[in-house]
């Protein structure tokens, strides 16, 4: 279950629900961070989610951490792939600053997402554990 916290501007965030009791990293829900259009900038509410994701990673020291970047469909594919990578790299940098080993993190730029979500929801990064 994902609970959403919407901020009027400029970033909307979704926070993962409670972790499962099994303790397996792959059963941890993803942390999803939404971005403003044409931006890879993070503000304090988003940084708090990244710190929370780092704490989840610390509970699972042997698990991988995937950081998946997405962008909306507006604009050309090369631009949106670069933007989705910039978003994912931004999150990856903050995860390492919060103590997650860079060797555990895999950054994936998914680029533009068409018809999957509303445009706002396409502009996101998902942090997934143990995949």
The first five atom37 places (N, CA, C, CB, O) and aatype in JSON, in Angstrom:
{
  "aatype": [20, 20, 20, 20, 20, 20, 20, 20, 20, 20, 20, 20, 20, 20, 20, 20, 20, 20, 20, 20, 20, 20, 20, 20, 20, 20, 20, 20, 20, 20, 20, 20, 20, 20, 20, 20, 20, 20, 20, 20, 20, 20, 20, 20, 20, 20, 20, 20, 20, 20, 20, 20, 20, 20, 20, 20, 20, 20, 20, 20, 20, 20, 20, 20, 20, 20, 20, 20, 20, 20, 20, 20, 20, 20, 20, 20, 20, 20, 20, 20, 20, 20, 20, 20, 20, 20, 20, 20, 20, 20, 20, 20, 20, 20, 20, 20, 20, 20, 20, 20, 20, 20, 20, 20, 20, 20, 20, 20, 20, 20, 20, 20, 20, 20, 20, 20, 20, 20, 20, 20, 20, 20, 20, 20, 20, 20, 20, 20, 20, 20, 20],
  "atom_mask": [
    [1, 1, 1, 1, 1],
    [1, 1, 1, 1, 1],
    [1, 1, 1, 1, 1],
    [1, 1, 1, 1, 1],
    [1, 1, 1, 1, 1],
    [1, 1, 1, 1, 1],
    [1, 1, 1, 1, 1],
    [1, 1, 1, 1, 1],
    [1, 1, 1, 1, 1],
    [1, 1, 1, 1, 1],
    [1, 1, 1, 1, 1],
    [1, 1, 1, 1, 1],
    [1, 1, 1, 1, 1],
    [1, 1, 1, 1, 1],
    [1, 1, 1, 1, 1],
    [1, 1, 1, 1, 1],
    [1, 1, 1, 1, 1],
    [1, 1, 1, 1, 1],
    [1, 1, 1, 1, 1],
    [1, 1, 1, 1, 1],
    [1, 1, 1, 1, 1],
    [1, 1, 1, 1, 1],
    [1, 1, 1, 1, 1],
    [1, 1, 1, 1, 1],
    [1, 1, 1, 1, 1],
    [1, 1, 1, 1, 1],
    [1, 1, 1, 1, 1],
    [1, 1, 1, 1, 1],
    [1, 1, 1, 1, 1],
    [1, 1, 1, 1, 1],
    [1, 1, 1, 1, 1],
    [1, 1, 1, 1, 1],
    [1, 1, 1, 1, 1],
    [1, 1, 1, 1, 1],
    [1, 1, 1, 1, 1],
    [1, 1, 1, 1, 1],
    [1, 1, 1, 1, 1],
    [1, 1, 1, 1, 1],
    [1, 1, 1, 1, 1],
    [1, 1, 1, 1, 1],
    [1, 1, 1, 1, 1],
    [1, 1, 1, 1, 1],
    [1, 1, 1, 1, 1],
    [1, 1, 1, 1, 1],
    [1, 1, 1, 1, 1],
    [1, 1, 1, 1, 1],
    [1, 1, 1, 1, 1],
    [1, 1, 1, 1, 1],
    [1, 1, 1, 1, 1],
    [1, 1, 1, 1, 1],
    [1, 1, 1, 1, 1],
    [1, 1, 1, 1, 1],
    [1, 1, 1, 1, 1],
    [1, 1, 1, 1, 1],
    [1, 1, 1, 1, 1],
    [1, 1, 1, 1, 1],
    [1, 1, 1, 1, 1],
    [1, 1, 1, 1, 1],
    [1, 1, 1, 1, 1],
    [1, 1, 1, 1, 1],
    [1, 1, 1, 1, 1],
    [1, 1, 1, 1, 1],
    [1, 1, 1, 1, 1],
    [1, 1, 1, 1, 1],
    [1, 1, 1, 1, 1],
    [1, 1, 1, 1, 1],
    [1, 1, 1, 1, 1],
    [1, 1, 1, 1, 1],
    [1, 1, 1, 1, 1],
    [1, 1, 1, 1, 1],
    [1, 1, 1, 1, 1],
    [1, 1, 1, 1, 1],
    [1, 1, 1, 1, 1],
    [1, 1, 1, 1, 1],
    [1, 1, 1, 1, 1],
    [1, 1, 1, 1, 1],
    [1, 1, 1, 1, 1],
    [1, 1, 1, 1, 1],
    [1, 1, 1, 1, 1],
    [1, 1, 1, 1, 1],
    [1, 1, 1, 1, 1],
    [1, 1, 1, 1, 1],
    [1, 1, 1, 1, 1],
    [1, 1, 1, 1, 1],
    [1, 1, 1, 1, 1],
    [1, 1, 1, 1, 1],
    [1, 1, 1, 1, 1],
    [1, 1, 1, 1, 1],
    [1, 1, 1, 1, 1],
    [1, 1, 1, 1, 1],
    [1, 1, 1, 1, 1],
    [1, 1, 1, 1, 1],
    [1, 1, 1, 1, 1],
    [1, 1, 1, 1, 1],
    [1, 1, 1, 1, 1],
    [1, 1, 1, 1, 1],
    [1, 1, 1, 1, 1],
    [1, 1, 1, 1, 1],
    [1, 1, 1, 1, 1],
    [1, 1, 1, 1, 1],
    [1, 1, 1, 1, 1],
    [1, 1, 1, 1, 1],
    [1, 1, 1, 1, 1],
    [1, 1, 1, 1, 1],
    [1, 1, 1, 1, 1],
    [1, 1, 1, 1, 1],
    [1, 1, 1, 1, 1],
    [1, 1, 1, 1, 1],
    [1, 1, 1, 1, 1],
    [1, 1, 1, 1, 1],
    [1, 1, 1, 1, 1],
    [1, 1, 1, 1, 1],
    [1, 1, 1, 1, 1],
    [1, 1, 1, 1, 1],
    [1, 1, 1, 1, 1],
    [1, 1, 1, 1, 1],
    [1, 1, 1, 1, 1],
    [1, 1, 1, 1, 1],
    [1, 1, 1, 1, 1],
    [1, 1, 1, 1, 1],
    [1, 1, 1, 1, 1],
    [1, 1, 1, 1, 1],
    [1, 1, 1, 1, 1],
    [1, 1, 1, 1, 1],
    [1, 1, 1, 1, 1],
    [1, 1, 1, 1, 1],
    [1, 1, 1, 1, 1],
    [1, 1, 1, 1, 1],
    [1, 1, 1, 1, 1],
    [1, 1, 1, 1, 1],
    [1, 1, 1, 1, 1]
  ],
  "atom_positions": [
    [[0.84, -1.17, 0.0], [0.0, 0.0, 0.0], [0.89, 1.24, 0.0], [-0.96, 0.0, 1.21], [1.87, 1.3, 0.74]],
    [[0.55, 2.21, -0.82], [1.31, 3.45, -0.87], [0.38, 4.58, -0.47], [1.92, 3.69, -2.3], [-0.71, 4.75, -1.03]],
    [[0.82, 5.35, 0.51], [0.07, 6.54, 0.9], [0.71, 7.71, 0.19], [0.07, 6.75, 2.46], [1.93, 7.75, 0.04]],
    [[-0.08, 8.64, -0.24], [0.45, 9.79, -0.98], [0.31, 11.05, -0.15], [-0.27, 9.95, -2.32], [-0.7, 11.29, 0.51]],
    [[1.35, 11.85, -0.22], [1.35, 13.17, 0.39], [1.55, 14.15, -0.75], [2.46, 13.32, 1.5], [2.62, 14.18, -1.36]],
    [[0.57, 14.93, -1.04], [0.67, 15.88, -2.16], [0.97, 17.26, -1.62], [-0.63, 15.89, -3.0], [0.27, 17.75, -0.73]],
    [[1.97, 17.88, -2.15], [2.3, 19.26, -1.84], [1.91, 20.11, -3.03], [3.82, 19.43, -1.49], [2.04, 19.67, -4.17]],
    [[1.43, 21.3, -2.78], [0.96, 22.13, -3.88], [2.07, 22.48, -4.85], [0.34, 23.39, -3.36], [1.85, 22.47, -6.06]],
    [[3.27, 22.79, -4.34], [4.37, 23.11, -5.25], [5.66, 23.03, -4.48], [4.19, 24.5, -5.88], [5.66, 23.26, -3.27]],
    [[6.73, 22.71, -5.11], [6.82, 22.21, -6.47], [6.95, 20.7, -6.54], [7.98, 22.83, -7.16], [7.07, 20.16, -7.64]],
    [[6.93, 19.99, -5.42], [7.16, 18.55, -5.46], [6.01, 17.82, -4.79], [8.5, 18.2, -4.78], [5.54, 18.23, -3.73]],
    [[5.55, 16.75, -5.41], [4.58, 15.86, -4.76], [5.31, 14.57, -4.42], [3.33, 15.6, -5.67], [6.14, 14.11, -5.2]],
    [[5.0, 14.0, -3.28], [5.71, 12.82, -2.82], [4.75, 11.7, -2.49], [6.55, 13.15, -1.6], [3.61, 11.94, -2.11]],
    [[5.21, 10.49, -2.63], [4.47, 9.34, -2.13], [5.4, 8.63, -1.17], [3.99, 8.38, -3.29], [6.59, 8.47, -1.45]],
    [[4.87, 8.2, -0.05], [5.7, 7.53, 0.94], [5.23, 6.1, 1.04], [5.64, 8.24, 2.31], [4.03, 5.81, 1.04]],
    [[6.18, 5.21, 1.13], [5.85, 3.79, 1.2], [5.15, 3.49, 2.51], [7.11, 2.93, 1.05], [5.38, 4.13, 3.53]],
    [[4.28, 2.5, 2.45], [3.58, 2.04, 3.65], [4.51, 1.27, 4.55], [2.38, 1.19, 3.29], [5.72, 1.25, 4.34]],
    [[3.98, 0.64, 5.54], [4.77, -0.08, 6.55], [5.49, -1.26, 5.93], [3.88, -0.56, 7.69], [4.98, -1.91, 5.01]],
    [[6.68, -1.53, 6.44], [7.45, -2.68, 5.97], [6.79, -3.96, 6.46], [8.92, -2.6, 6.46], [6.08, -3.96, 7.47]],
    [[7.03, -5.03, 5.75], [6.47, -6.3, 6.17], [7.24, -6.85, 7.35], [6.48, -7.31, 5.0], [8.34, -6.4, 7.66]],
    [[6.65, -7.82, 8.01], [7.29, -8.43, 9.17], [8.33, -9.46, 8.78], [6.26, -9.05, 10.05], [9.09, -9.92, 9.63]],
    [[8.38, -9.85, 7.53], [9.29, -10.91, 7.11], [10.75, -10.5, 7.15], [8.94, -11.36, 5.72], [11.62, -11.36, 7.29]],
    [[11.03, -9.21, 7.04], [12.41, -8.75, 7.08], [13.14, -8.86, 5.76], [13.14, -9.49, 8.11], [14.3, -8.44, 5.67]],
    [[12.52, -9.42, 4.74], [13.18, -9.53, 3.45], [13.1, -8.2, 2.71], [12.55, -10.65, 2.61], [12.04, -7.57, 2.66]],
    [[14.21, -7.79, 2.14], [14.27, -6.49, 1.47], [13.28, -6.4, 0.32], [15.67, -6.22, 0.97], [12.68, -5.35, 0.11]],
    [[13.11, -7.49, -0.42], [12.22, -7.42, -1.58], [10.77, -7.24, -1.17], [12.36, -8.68, -2.41], [9.94, -6.88, -2.01]],
    [[10.44, -7.48, 0.09], [9.07, -7.26, 0.54], [8.85, -5.83, 1.02], [8.73, -8.24, 1.65], [7.73, -5.45, 1.35]],
    [[9.92, -5.04, 1.07], [9.78, -3.63, 1.44], [9.07, -2.91, 0.3], [11.17, -2.98, 1.74], [9.42, -3.11, -0.86]],
    [[8.09, -2.07, 0.61], [7.45, -1.31, -0.46], [8.39, -0.26, -1.02], [6.16, -0.65, 0.05], [9.27, 0.22, -0.31]],
    [[8.22, 0.1, -2.29], [9.1, 1.12, -2.86], [8.82, 2.49, -2.26], [8.94, 1.17, -4.38], [7.72, 2.77, -1.78]],
    [[9.83, 3.33, -2.3], [9.68, 4.73, -1.95], [9.59, 5.48, -3.28], [10.88, 5.27, -1.03], [10.44, 5.29, -4.15]],
    [[8.58, 6.31, -3.43], [8.36, 7.01, -4.69], [8.42, 8.51, -4.44], [7.01, 6.61, -5.33], [7.73, 9.03, -3.56]],
    [[9.24, 9.19, -5.22], [9.41, 10.62, -5.09], [9.03, 11.26, -6.42], [10.88, 11.0, -4.68], [9.56, 10.9, -7.47]],
    [[8.1, 12.21, -6.36], [7.66, 12.91, -7.56], [8.39, 14.23, -7.69], [6.14, 13.13, -7.52], [8.75, 14.87, -6.7]],
    [[8.6, 14.63, -8.94], [9.33, 15.85, -9.26], [8.46, 16.83, -10.02], [10.57, 15.53, -10.08], [7.47, 16.45, -10.64]],
    [[8.83, 18.09, -9.96], [8.21, 19.1, -10.81], [8.65, 18.85, -12.24], [8.59, 20.55, -10.35], [9.66, 18.2, -12.48]],
    [[7.9, 19.36, -13.19], [8.26, 19.2, -14.59], [9.6, 19.82, -14.9], [7.2, 19.8, -15.48], [9.95, 20.87, -14.36]],
    [[10.35, 19.19, -15.78], [11.65, 19.68, -16.23], [12.62, 19.94, -15.08], [11.47, 20.94, -17.02], [13.43, 20.87, -15.17]],
    [[12.55, 19.16, -14.02], [13.4, 19.4, -12.86], [13.89, 18.09, -12.26], [12.65, 20.21, -11.81], [13.18, 17.08, -12.25]],
    [[15.12, 18.13, -11.76], [15.68, 17.03, -10.97], [16.01, 17.52, -9.57], [16.93, 16.44, -11.66], [16.7, 16.83, -8.82]],
    [[15.52, 18.7, -9.21], [15.83, 19.3, -7.91], [15.02, 18.63, -6.8], [15.54, 20.8, -7.93], [13.86, 18.27, -6.98]],
    [[15.67, 18.48, -5.65], [15.02, 17.92, -4.46], [14.89, 18.98, -3.39], [15.82, 16.71, -3.92], [15.79, 19.8, -3.19]],
    [[13.77, 18.97, -2.71], [13.56, 19.86, -1.58], [13.51, 19.03, -0.31], [12.27, 20.7, -1.75], [13.51, 17.8, -0.38]],
    [[13.46, 19.67, 0.84], [13.55, 18.98, 2.12], [12.55, 17.83, 2.29], [13.34, 19.96, 3.22], [12.96, 16.77, 2.77]],
    [[11.28, 17.97, 1.94], [10.4, 16.8, 2.11], [10.88, 15.57, 1.34], [8.99, 17.16, 1.65], [10.78, 14.45, 1.83]],
    [[11.4, 15.78, 0.14], [11.93, 14.67, -0.65], [13.2, 14.11, -0.02], [12.2, 15.11, -2.09], [13.41, 12.9, -0.02]],
    [[14.04, 14.98, 0.51], [15.27, 14.52, 1.16], [14.95, 13.68, 2.39], [16.15, 15.72, 1.57], [15.67, 12.73, 2.69]],
    [[13.87, 14.01, 3.1], [13.46, 13.2, 4.24], [13.07, 11.79, 3.79], [12.27, 13.86, 4.97], [13.37, 10.81, 4.48]],
    [[12.43, 11.67, 2.63], [12.09, 10.35, 2.1], [13.35, 9.58, 1.71], [11.16, 10.48, 0.9], [13.42, 8.37, 1.91]],
    [[14.32, 10.27, 1.15], [15.58, 9.61, 0.78], [16.28, 9.1, 2.05], [16.5, 10.59, 0.0], [16.8, 7.99, 2.06]],
    [[16.28, 9.9, 3.11], [16.88, 9.44, 4.37], [16.14, 8.23, 4.92], [16.88, 10.58, 5.42], [16.75, 7.31, 5.46]],
    [[14.83, 8.22, 4.78], [14.04, 7.06, 5.19], [14.39, 5.82, 4.37], [12.56, 7.35, 5.06], [14.47, 4.72, 4.9]],
    [[14.59, 6.02, 3.07], [15.0, 4.9, 2.21], [16.38, 4.4, 2.6], [14.99, 5.33, 0.72], [16.64, 3.19, 2.55]],
    [[17.27, 5.3, 2.98], [18.61, 4.9, 3.44], [18.5, 4.07, 4.71], [19.5, 6.14, 3.68], [19.25, 3.1, 4.9]],
    [[17.58, 4.43, 5.59], [17.37, 3.65, 6.81], [16.84, 2.26, 6.48], [16.38, 4.38, 7.76], [17.24, 1.28, 7.11]],
    [[15.95, 2.17, 5.5], [15.47, 0.86, 5.06], [16.62, 0.04, 4.5], [14.35, 1.02, 3.99], [16.74, -1.15, 4.8]],
    [[17.47, 0.65, 3.69], [18.63, -0.04, 3.13], [19.56, -0.52, 4.26], [19.39, 0.88, 2.16], [20.14, -1.6, 4.16]],
    [[19.7, 0.28, 5.31], [20.56, -0.11, 6.43], [20.01, -1.34, 7.16], [20.71, 1.06, 7.42], [20.78, -2.13, 7.7]],
    [[18.69, -1.51, 7.17], [18.09, -2.7, 7.81], [18.33, -3.95, 6.98], [16.59, -2.49, 8.01], [18.17, -5.07, 7.47]],
    [[18.71, -3.76, 5.72], [18.95, -4.88, 4.8], [20.32, -4.69, 4.15], [17.82, -4.98, 3.71], [20.4, -4.4, 2.96]],
    [[21.41, -4.86, 4.91], [22.74, -4.49, 4.42], [23.24, -5.29, 3.21], [23.71, -4.64, 5.51], [24.18, -4.86, 2.54]],
    [[22.64, -6.41, 2.93], [23.09, -7.21, 1.78], [22.21, -7.05, 0.55], [23.14, -8.67, 2.16], [22.48, -7.65, -0.49]],
    [[21.17, -6.25, 0.67], [20.23, -6.09, -0.44], [20.67, -5.0, -1.4], [18.83, -5.78, 0.09], [21.29, -4.01, -1.01]],
    [[20.34, -5.21, -2.66], [20.6, -4.17, -3.66], [19.54, -3.07, -3.53], [20.6, -4.77, -5.09], [18.47, -3.28, -2.97]],
    [[19.88, -1.91, -4.05], [18.96, -0.77, -4.06], [18.89, -0.28, -5.5], [19.43, 0.38, -3.08], [19.89, 0.18, -6.06]],
    [[17.7, -0.38, -6.1], [17.51, 0.11, -7.47], [16.86, 1.46, -7.41], [16.66, -0.88, -8.32], [15.88, 1.67, -6.69]],
    [[17.4, 2.4, -8.18], [16.86, 3.74, -8.27], [16.42, 3.93, -9.72], [17.92, 4.84, -7.83], [17.24, 4.07, -10.62]],
    [[15.1, 3.94, -9.93], [14.53, 3.99, -11.28], [14.0, 5.39, -11.56], [13.4, 2.94, -11.44], [13.1, 5.87, -10.86]],
    [[14.54, 6.05, -12.56], [14.1, 7.38, -12.93], [13.12, 7.35, -14.08], [15.28, 8.25, -13.28], [13.29, 6.59, -15.03]],
    [[12.09, 8.18, -14.0], [11.07, 8.29, -15.03], [10.85, 9.75, -15.39], [9.74, 7.64, -14.57], [11.22, 10.65, -14.63]],
    [[10.27, 9.99, -16.55], [9.92, 11.35, -16.98], [8.57, 11.29, -17.67], [11.02, 11.94, -17.94], [8.1, 10.22, -18.06]],
    [[7.96, 12.43, -17.81], [6.68, 12.52, -18.51], [6.87, 12.4, -20.01], [5.98, 13.83, -18.18], [8.0, 12.39, -20.5]],
    [[5.78, 12.32, -20.74], [5.87, 12.14, -22.2], [6.14, 13.42, -22.98], [4.61, 11.55, -22.69], [6.45, 13.36, -24.17]],
    [[6.05, 14.58, -22.32], [6.24, 15.84, -23.02], [7.7, 16.07, -23.35], [5.71, 17.0, -22.17], [8.56, 15.93, -22.48]],
    [[8.0, 16.41, -24.59], [9.38, 16.61, -25.02], [9.89, 15.38, -25.74], [10.28, 16.93, -23.83], [9.2, 14.36, -25.81]],
    [[11.08, 15.49, -26.27], [11.65, 14.37, -27.02], [12.22, 13.28, -26.12], [12.73, 14.87, -27.94], [12.53, 13.51, -24.96]],
    [[12.33, 12.09, -26.68], [12.83, 10.94, -25.92], [14.25, 11.18, -25.37], [12.83, 9.7, -26.8], [14.48, 10.91, -24.2]],
    [[15.21, 11.67, -26.17], [16.56, 11.89, -25.62], [16.55, 12.83, -24.41], [17.49, 12.45, -26.7], [17.25, 12.59, -23.42]],
    [[15.76, 13.9, -24.5], [15.68, 14.84, -23.38], [15.11, 14.16, -22.13], [14.8, 16.06, -23.76], [15.65, 14.33, -21.03]],
    [[14.05, 13.39, -22.3], [13.41, 12.75, -21.15], [14.23, 11.61, -20.56], [12.06, 12.24, -21.56], [14.16, 11.38, -19.35]],
    [[14.99, 10.91, -21.38], [15.89, 9.89, -20.84], [16.97, 10.57, -19.98], [16.55, 9.05, -21.99], [17.28, 10.1, -18.89]],
    [[17.52, 11.67, -20.48], [18.53, 12.41, -19.71], [17.93, 12.96, -18.42], [19.12, 13.56, -20.56], [18.59, 12.93, -17.38]],
    [[16.71, 13.48, -18.47], [16.06, 14.01, -17.28], [15.78, 12.89, -16.27], [14.75, 14.72, -17.65], [15.99, 13.08, -15.07]],
    [[15.31, 11.75, -16.73], [15.04, 10.64, -15.81], [16.34, 10.15, -15.18], [14.33, 9.48, -16.55], [16.35, 9.76, -14.01]],
    [[17.45, 10.15, -15.95], [18.75, 9.76, -15.39], [19.21, 10.79, -14.35], [19.8, 9.62, -16.51], [19.71, 10.42, -13.29]],
    [[19.04, 12.08, -14.64], [19.44, 13.13, -13.7], [18.66, 12.99, -12.39], [19.21, 14.53, -14.31], [19.23, 13.16, -11.31]],
    [[17.39, 12.69, -12.47], [16.57, 12.5, -11.27], [17.08, 11.3, -10.46], [15.09, 12.3, -11.64], [17.24, 11.39, -9.25]],
    [[17.32, 10.19, -11.14], [17.79, 8.99, -10.45], [19.19, 9.2, -9.86], [17.81, 7.8, -11.41], [19.46, 8.75, -8.74]],
    [[20.06, 9.87, -10.59], [21.41, 10.15, -10.08], [21.36, 11.06, -8.85], [22.28, 10.79, -11.17], [22.13, 10.89, -7.91]],
    [[20.45, 12.03, -8.87], [20.28, 12.93, -7.73], [19.9, 12.12, -6.48], [19.19, 13.99, -8.04], [20.46, 12.34, -5.4]],
    [[18.96, 11.2, -6.63], [18.55, 10.36, -5.5], [19.71, 9.47, -5.07], [17.32, 9.51, -5.88], [19.96, 9.32, -3.87]],
    [[20.41, 8.87, -6.02], [21.55, 8.01, -5.72], [22.61, 8.76, -4.93], [22.15, 7.45, -7.01], [23.15, 8.22, -3.95]],
    [[22.92, 9.96, -5.33], [23.91, 10.78, -4.62], [23.49, 11.0, -3.17], [24.1, 12.13, -5.32], [24.31, 10.88, -2.26]],
    [[22.23, 11.32, -2.95], [21.75, 11.56, -1.59], [21.7, 10.26, -0.78], [20.36, 12.2, -1.63], [21.92, 10.29, 0.43]],
    [[21.43, 9.13, -1.42], [21.48, 7.85, -0.7], [22.9, 7.56, -0.22], [20.98, 6.7, -1.6], [23.09, 7.12, 0.91]],
    [[23.89, 7.79, -1.08], [25.27, 7.54, -0.66], [25.69, 8.52, 0.44], [26.23, 7.66, -1.86], [26.41, 8.14, 1.36]],
    [[25.24, 9.76, 0.34], [25.54, 10.72, 1.41], [24.89, 10.32, 2.73], [25.06, 12.12, 1.0], [25.39, 10.68, 3.8]],
    [[23.79, 9.56, 2.66], [23.11, 9.09, 3.86], [23.66, 7.75, 4.34], [21.62, 8.97, 3.6], [23.13, 7.18, 5.29]],
    [[24.7, 7.24, 3.69], [25.37, 6.05, 4.18], [25.21, 4.77, 3.39], [24.93, 5.8, 5.51], [25.77, 3.74, 3.78]],
    [[24.45, 4.79, 2.3], [24.3, 3.59, 1.48], [25.52, 3.47, 0.57], [22.97, 3.63, 0.65], [25.87, 4.43, -0.12]],
    [[26.15, 2.31, 0.57], [27.32, 2.11, -0.29], [26.94, 2.23, -1.76], [27.96, 0.72, -0.02], [25.94, 1.66, -2.2]],
    [[27.72, 2.97, -2.5], [27.45, 3.17, -3.92], [27.43, 1.84, -4.68], [28.49, 4.1, -4.54], [26.71, 1.71, -5.67]],
    [[28.19, 0.88, -4.23], [28.24, -0.42, -4.9], [26.92, -1.19, -4.79], [29.36, -1.26, -4.32], [26.7, -2.13, -5.55]],
    [[26.06, -0.8, -3.86], [24.75, -1.45, -3.7], [23.69, -0.83, -4.59], [24.31, -1.39, -2.25], [22.63, -1.42, -4.8]],
    [[23.96, 0.37, -5.11], [22.94, 1.14, -5.82], [23.07, 0.93, -7.33], [23.06, 2.63, -5.48], [24.16, 1.01, -7.89]],
    [[21.95, 0.66, -7.96], [21.9, 0.56, -9.42], [20.93, 1.61, -9.93], [21.47, -0.88, -9.88], [19.75, 1.59, -9.58]],
    [[21.42, 2.52, -10.75], [20.61, 3.59, -11.31], [20.12, 3.16, -12.69], [21.41, 4.92, -11.4], [20.9, 2.7, -13.53]],
    [[18.82, 3.32, -12.92], [18.21, 2.97, -14.2], [17.38, 4.15, -14.69], [17.33, 1.67, -14.08], [16.49, 4.62, -13.97]],
    [[17.67, 4.63, -15.89], [16.89, 5.71, -16.49], [15.85, 5.08, -17.41], [17.81, 6.71, -17.27], [16.2, 4.53, -18.46]],
    [[14.6, 5.17, -17.04], [13.54, 4.6, -17.85], [13.03, 5.57, -18.91], [12.39, 4.18, -16.96], [12.42, 5.15, -19.9]],
    [[13.28, 6.84, -18.73], [12.86, 7.82, -19.72], [11.39, 8.14, -19.65], [13.19, 7.34, -21.09], [10.77, 8.01, -18.59]],
    [[10.82, 8.55, -20.79], [9.41, 8.97, -20.78], [8.47, 7.78, -20.6], [9.07, 9.7, -22.07], [8.71, 6.68, -21.1]],
    [[7.42, 8.05, -19.88], [6.39, 7.04, -19.64], [5.11, 7.57, -20.27], [6.2, 6.73, -18.11], [4.58, 8.59, -19.84]],
    [[4.62, 6.87, -21.26], [3.4, 7.31, -21.92], [2.25, 6.41, -21.51], [3.57, 7.31, -23.45], [2.38, 5.19, -21.49]],
    [[1.14, 7.02, -21.2], [-0.12, 6.33, -20.92], [-0.11, 5.46, -19.67], [-0.48, 5.5, -22.09], [-1.12, 4.84, -19.35]],
    [[1.01, 5.41, -18.95], [1.04, 4.6, -17.73], [0.36, 5.36, -16.59], [2.48, 4.24, -17.34], [-0.42, 4.78, -15.83]],
    [[0.66, 6.62, -16.48], [0.15, 7.44, -15.4], [-0.23, 8.81, -15.95], [1.19, 7.57, -14.26], [0.04, 9.13, -17.11]],
    [[-0.84, 9.6, -15.09], [-1.01, 11.02, -15.43], [0.38, 11.62, -15.51], [-1.92, 11.77, -14.37], [1.33, 11.06, -14.97]],
    [[0.52, 12.74, -16.18], [1.85, 13.32, -16.38], [2.59, 13.57, -15.07], [1.73, 14.62, -17.15], [3.78, 13.29, -14.98]],
    [[1.91, 14.09, -14.05], [2.56, 14.33, -12.77], [3.16, 13.05, -12.21], [1.58, 14.93, -11.77], [4.28, 13.05, -11.72]],
    [[2.42, 11.96, -12.28], [2.89, 10.7, -11.73], [4.0, 10.07, -12.57], [1.74, 9.74, -11.6], [4.71, 9.19, -12.08]],
    [[4.14, 10.49, -13.81], [5.23, 9.99, -14.65], [6.56, 10.59, -14.23], [4.95, 10.3, -16.12], [7.61, 9.98, -14.44]],
    [[6.55, 11.78, -13.64], [7.78, 12.48, -13.26], [8.18, 12.01, -11.86], [7.59, 14.03, -13.29], [7.9, 12.67, -10.86]],
    [[8.86, 10.85, -11.81], [9.13, 10.26, -10.51], [10.43, 9.47, -10.51], [7.99, 9.36, -10.1], [11.01, 9.18, -11.55]],
    [[10.85, 9.13, -9.29], [11.91, 8.16, -9.07], [11.36, 7.15, -8.09], [13.22, 8.84, -8.53], [10.74, 7.52, -7.09]],
    [[11.59, 5.89, -8.37], [11.2, 4.81, -7.45], [12.49, 4.23, -6.86], [10.36, 3.68, -8.2], [13.45, 3.95, -7.58]],
    [[12.5, 4.06, -5.55], [13.61, 3.39, -4.87], [13.08, 2.03, -4.46], [14.14, 4.23, -3.62], [12.14, 1.93, -3.67]],
    [[13.69, 0.98, -5.0], [13.25, -0.41, -4.73], [14.39, -1.17, -4.07], [12.81, -1.12, -6.06], [15.56, -0.93, -4.35]],
    [[14.02, -2.09, -3.19], [15.0, -2.81, -2.39], [15.01, -4.3, -2.74], [14.71, -2.61, -0.91], [13.96, -4.92, -2.9]],
    [[16.23, -4.85, -2.86], [16.4, -6.28, -3.01], [15.93, -6.86, -4.3], [15.72, -6.95, -1.94], [15.55, -8.03, -4.34]],
    [[15.93, -6.1, -5.38], [15.5, -6.63, -6.67], [16.68, -6.93, -7.54], [14.58, -5.65, -7.38], [16.51, -7.38, -8.68]]
  ]
}
